[in-house]
Amino acid sequence: MEITYRQASRTRGSLVYAFPLHEDSLARCGERLHPIPPDLTDPEDLQEARSFQAELIFDRVIDICHEIWPDRPDIQIGLDTNGKHHLLLALIASTKRNDRIIPQGKTLENLINAMVAEGFEQKPRWFTLA
C-alpha cells in the first residue's frame, strides 16, 4: 500500500523507491551549483557553506523530479538506515514492494536521465527504512 514518506519514516520496515545520493556525487553537484571559495577555512563558515550547498542540491533535484513527474507531490529527501546509511531522493513510499506504483516508461527514463545530468548515476531502487 502506498503511503507518504512521513508515514514511512515512522513505520518500521516501510519501503521507499528512491535514488541514492552518494556523498561524492553530492559534493560535485554542490561545487557546480555553488562553489565554496578555497580561502574559506573557518570551520563554522565551511559548515554553513556546505549546508547551503546541500539545501540547493535538494531543492534542485526535487524541483527537477516535480517537473518531470508533476502528479507526484510527495518527493522527499530521506535516509535509509537498514544496514548502510544512504541519503535518498525518495519518489514513492510503501508498506510493501509494489512495482506498479513506481514511475514507468518515459517518466522513469526522464527521471534517470535528469539525475545523471546532475551527476547522480545510480538508478532508483527499493530501500527499506528501519
Backbone as CSV, one residue per row, in Angstrom:
resi,resn,N_x,N_y,N_z,CA_x,CA_y,CA_z,C_x,C_y,C_z
1,MET,0.835,-1.174,0.000,0.000,0.000,0.000,0.886,1.245,0.000
2,GLU,0.585,2.191,-0.865,1.350,3.429,-0.930,1.017,4.308,0.270
3,ILE,2.061,4.909,0.851,1.914,5.815,1.986,2.798,7.035,1.745
4,THR,2.684,8.038,2.591,3.554,9.204,2.454,4.932,8.870,3.022
5,TYR,5.921,9.665,2.622,7.259,9.445,3.163,7.247,9.636,4.679
6,ARG,6.520,10.608,5.147,6.443,10.860,6.592,5.910,9.623,7.325
7,GLN,4.858,9.007,6.775,4.325,7.783,7.388,5.370,6.674,7.338
8,ALA,6.057,6.567,6.206,7.068,5.520,6.048,8.197,5.688,7.055
9,SER,8.594,6.930,7.299,9.698,7.162,8.229,9.331,6.793,9.665
10,ARG,8.037,6.683,9.949,7.578,6.317,11.294,7.097,4.872,11.375
11,THR,7.106,4.151,10.263,6.591,2.783,10.231,7.734,1.817,9.951
12,ARG,8.080,1.031,10.933,9.197,0.096,10.805,8.983,-0.850,9.621
13,GLY,10.047,-1.000,8.819,10.006,-1.919,7.699,9.389,-1.358,6.433
14,SER,9.053,-0.077,6.425,8.497,0.527,5.209,9.565,0.592,4.125
15,LEU,9.102,0.711,2.911,9.998,0.775,1.760,9.861,2.121,1.066
16,VAL,10.958,2.551,0.439,10.900,3.712,-0.447,11.601,3.354,-1.745
17,TYR,11.027,3.834,-2.837,11.664,3.709,-4.142,12.381,5.026,-4.349
18,ALA,13.718,4.962,-4.443,14.485,6.197,-4.356,15.785,6.135,-5.139
19,PHE,16.280,7.326,-5.464,17.631,7.479,-5.983,18.577,7.601,-4.793
20,PRO,19.653,6.790,-4.750,20.657,7.025,-3.711,21.466,8.268,-4.080
21,LEU,21.741,9.110,-3.105,22.505,10.338,-3.318,23.853,10.169,-2.620
22,HIS,24.835,9.653,-3.363,26.136,9.363,-2.773,26.931,10.637,-2.505
23,GLU,27.753,10.569,-1.476,28.497,11.733,-0.994,29.351,12.385,-2.078
24,ASP,30.064,11.578,-2.881,30.923,12.166,-3.916,30.097,12.884,-4.981
25,SER,28.961,12.338,-5.336,28.077,12.991,-6.311,27.484,14.267,-5.729
26,LEU,27.119,14.237,-4.450,26.614,15.438,-3.789,27.670,16.535,-3.788
27,ALA,28.918,16.168,-3.500,29.998,17.160,-3.456,30.213,17.797,-4.826
28,ARG,30.239,16.974,-5.871,30.436,17.516,-7.231,29.279,18.418,-7.640
29,CYS,28.070,17.990,-7.359,26.893,18.790,-7.701,26.913,20.105,-6.914
30,GLY,27.269,20.047,-5.646,27.338,21.246,-4.821,28.360,22.238,-5.331
31,GLU,29.508,21.744,-5.739,30.547,22.631,-6.274,30.112,23.264,-7.593
32,ARG,29.333,22.552,-8.357,28.837,23.106,-9.620,27.769,24.168,-9.369
33,LEU,26.876,23.911,-8.417,25.779,24.840,-8.150,26.219,26.074,-7.366
34,HIS,27.119,25.871,-6.403,27.536,26.982,-5.540,28.921,26.656,-4.972
35,PRO,29.989,26.953,-5.743,31.340,26.612,-5.284,31.686,27.295,-3.954
36,ILE,32.396,26.567,-3.129,32.887,27.124,-1.870,34.247,27.756,-2.149
37,PRO,34.422,29.020,-1.794,35.712,29.677,-2.045,36.854,28.928,-1.345
38,PRO,37.980,28.738,-2.045,39.090,27.981,-1.448,39.684,28.652,-0.206
39,ASP,39.496,29.959,-0.074,40.055,30.660,1.082,39.127,30.617,2.303
40,LEU,38.014,29.941,2.171,37.082,29.804,3.294,37.577,28.660,4.178
41,THR,38.137,28.995,5.328,38.762,27.973,6.173,38.160,27.876,7.569
42,ASP,37.415,28.870,7.987,36.799,28.827,9.306,35.801,27.664,9.357
43,PRO,35.923,26.764,10.339,35.046,25.587,10.391,33.551,25.920,10.398
44,GLU,33.159,26.944,11.134,31.737,27.309,11.165,31.266,27.836,9.815
45,ASP,32.107,28.655,9.176,31.755,29.181,7.855,31.692,28.067,6.813
46,LEU,32.639,27.114,6.910,32.621,25.967,5.991,31.354,25.141,6.174
47,GLN,30.984,24.902,7.419,29.764,24.133,7.690,28.540,24.850,7.139
48,GLU,28.491,26.154,7.323,27.371,26.938,6.803,27.325,26.877,5.274
49,ALA,28.494,26.973,4.630,28.557,26.908,3.165,28.125,25.532,2.667
50,ARG,28.555,24.476,3.350,28.160,23.115,2.948,26.665,22.883,3.154
51,SER,26.134,23.421,4.223,24.688,23.301,4.465,23.899,24.021,3.383
52,PHE,24.384,25.186,2.974,23.724,25.931,1.906,23.789,25.148,0.599
53,GLN,24.955,24.558,0.300,25.085,23.715,-0.893,24.069,22.582,-0.854
54,ALA,23.974,21.897,0.271,23.048,20.767,0.394,21.619,21.218,0.148
55,GLU,21.246,22.345,0.706,19.895,22.874,0.500,19.633,23.146,-0.981
56,LEU,20.626,23.731,-1.666,20.482,23.986,-3.105,20.327,22.690,-3.891
57,ILE,21.147,21.705,-3.561,21.081,20.412,-4.256,19.712,19.782,-4.054
58,PHE,19.268,19.702,-2.811,17.997,19.047,-2.519,16.845,19.758,-3.215
59,ASP,16.830,21.082,-3.147,15.777,21.839,-3.836,15.811,21.569,-5.332
60,ARG,17.024,21.529,-5.901,17.156,21.336,-7.350,16.643,19.964,-7.789
61,VAL,17.085,18.899,-7.123,16.679,17.567,-7.584,15.188,17.329,-7.338
62,ILE,14.651,17.872,-6.255,13.208,17.745,-6.026,12.438,18.508,-7.095
63,ASP,12.875,19.728,-7.412,12.211,20.515,-8.460,12.265,19.817,-9.814
64,ILE,13.416,19.243,-10.147,13.559,18.526,-11.420,12.575,17.360,-11.475
65,CYS,12.489,16.602,-10.402,11.562,15.464,-10.376,10.116,15.926,-10.489
66,HIS,9.779,17.025,-9.838,8.410,17.551,-9.949,8.099,18.021,-11.370
67,GLU,9.096,18.580,-12.065,8.887,18.992,-13.461,8.597,17.783,-14.345
68,ILE,9.315,16.707,-14.118,9.159,15.502,-14.937,7.920,14.715,-14.534
69,TRP,7.632,14.686,-13.263,6.534,13.881,-12.724,5.645,14.765,-11.857
70,PRO,4.896,15.686,-12.473,4.126,16.676,-11.712,2.995,16.080,-10.871
71,ASP,2.558,14.880,-11.177,1.480,14.245,-10.409,1.972,13.664,-9.083
72,ARG,3.261,13.782,-8.825,3.863,13.170,-7.628,4.248,14.252,-6.623
73,PRO,3.377,14.594,-5.684,3.682,15.700,-4.774,4.617,15.354,-3.617
74,ASP,4.763,14.091,-3.277,5.465,13.715,-2.047,6.881,13.207,-2.309
75,ILE,7.667,13.948,-3.077,9.062,13.585,-3.308,9.876,14.213,-2.184
76,GLN,10.672,13.394,-1.486,11.369,13.846,-0.281,12.822,13.398,-0.267
77,ILE,13.621,14.130,0.482,14.968,13.686,0.804,14.852,12.895,2.102
78,GLY,15.469,11.723,2.135,15.361,10.892,3.321,16.626,10.106,3.568
79,LEU,16.553,9.193,4.504,17.700,8.397,4.900,17.273,6.950,5.093
80,ASP,17.972,6.054,4.404,17.786,4.616,4.603,18.708,4.215,5.739
81,THR,18.205,3.550,6.722,19.045,3.165,7.857,19.117,1.658,8.035
82,ASN,18.790,0.921,7.010,18.840,-0.532,7.085,20.223,-0.991,6.619
83,GLY,21.101,-1.247,7.554,22.463,-1.618,7.189,23.292,-0.370,6.973
84,LYS,23.598,-0.059,5.720,24.349,1.147,5.394,23.403,2.337,5.375
85,HIS,23.961,3.494,5.683,23.164,4.722,5.605,23.265,5.273,4.192
86,HIS,22.134,5.513,3.567,22.078,6.125,2.245,21.209,7.371,2.333
87,LEU,21.724,8.481,1.829,20.877,9.643,1.651,20.078,9.369,0.389
88,LEU,18.785,9.619,0.424,17.894,9.208,-0.657,17.040,10.354,-1.172
89,LEU,16.742,10.295,-2.456,15.692,11.113,-3.051,14.519,10.162,-3.243
90,ALA,13.602,10.175,-2.292,12.504,9.204,-2.256,11.361,9.640,-3.165
91,LEU,11.011,8.786,-4.116,9.928,9.055,-5.061,8.609,8.457,-4.590
92,ILE,8.669,7.269,-4.001,7.487,6.512,-3.585,7.772,5.895,-2.218
93,ALA,6.789,5.880,-1.359,6.882,5.161,-0.085,5.732,4.162,-0.033
94,SER,6.014,2.999,0.557,5.008,1.944,0.580,5.248,1.018,1.768
95,THR,4.196,0.337,2.166,4.339,-0.647,3.238,4.906,-1.964,2.714
96,LYS,4.816,-2.188,1.413,5.420,-3.369,0.795,5.788,-3.035,-0.641
97,ARG,6.720,-3.798,-1.170,7.184,-3.551,-2.530,6.035,-3.734,-3.515
98,ASN,5.878,-2.732,-4.384,4.836,-2.776,-5.405,5.356,-2.019,-6.623
99,ASP,5.869,-2.747,-7.598,6.465,-2.118,-8.774,5.441,-1.449,-9.683
100,ARG,4.159,-1.654,-9.426,3.136,-0.988,-10.243,2.975,0.485,-9.882
101,ILE,3.458,0.899,-8.709,3.287,2.296,-8.299,4.515,3.166,-8.590
102,ILE,5.599,2.555,-9.070,6.784,3.356,-9.385,6.614,3.985,-10.766
103,PRO,7.382,5.039,-11.049,7.267,5.648,-12.373,7.629,4.634,-13.454
104,GLN,6.946,4.743,-14.587,7.123,3.782,-15.672,7.562,4.485,-16.955
105,GLY,8.057,3.712,-17.901,8.316,4.176,-19.258,9.130,5.456,-19.344
106,LYS,8.609,6.407,-20.139,9.297,7.678,-20.391,9.511,8.473,-19.110
107,THR,8.561,8.417,-18.191,8.719,9.162,-16.939,9.952,8.673,-16.192
108,LEU,10.085,7.358,-16.032,11.238,6.799,-15.341,12.521,7.115,-16.106
109,GLU,12.491,6.944,-17.409,13.660,7.232,-18.237,14.081,8.698,-18.090
110,ASN,13.116,9.603,-18.114,13.429,11.027,-17.979,13.968,11.362,-16.588
111,LEU,13.419,10.733,-15.557,13.937,10.941,-14.200,15.392,10.478,-14.101
112,ILE,15.671,9.303,-14.627,17.038,8.767,-14.594,17.978,9.686,-15.360
113,ASN,17.593,10.098,-16.561,18.448,10.971,-17.368,18.696,12.311,-16.688
114,ALA,17.677,12.866,-16.052,17.835,14.149,-15.358,18.783,14.009,-14.169
115,MET,18.666,12.926,-13.439,19.553,12.726,-12.294,20.993,12.491,-12.750
116,VAL,21.174,11.755,-13.843,22.519,11.564,-14.393,23.106,12.910,-14.812
117,ALA,22.294,13.756,-15.428,22.763,15.087,-15.839,23.203,15.925,-14.635
118,GLU,22.636,15.653,-13.474,23.025,16.367,-12.247,24.198,15.692,-11.538
119,GLY,24.640,14.546,-12.071,25.802,13.862,-11.501,25.483,12.657,-10.638
120,PHE,24.225,12.250,-10.592,23.808,11.098,-9.783,23.534,9.932,-10.728
121,GLU,24.498,9.019,-10.816,24.450,7.984,-11.845,23.740,6.705,-11.424
122,GLN,23.467,6.536,-10.150,22.800,5.315,-9.698,21.312,5.388,-9.997
123,LYS,20.789,4.306,-10.508,19.354,4.241,-10.803,18.560,4.077,-9.508
124,PRO,17.288,4.479,-9.540,16.478,4.306,-8.333,16.212,2.824,-8.081
125,ARG,15.995,2.517,-6.816,15.675,1.140,-6.411,14.932,1.202,-5.079
126,TRP,14.471,0.064,-4.624,13.759,-0.014,-3.348,14.753,-0.042,-2.196
127,PHE,14.456,0.714,-1.144,15.227,0.729,0.098,14.274,0.469,1.251
128,THR,14.778,-0.204,2.274,13.993,-0.435,3.482,14.348,0.616,4.511
129,LEU,13.331,1.210,5.109,13.557,2.129,6.222,13.516,1.331,7.510
130,ALA,14.392,1.653,8.429,14.449,0.907,9.697,13.291,1.273,10.598
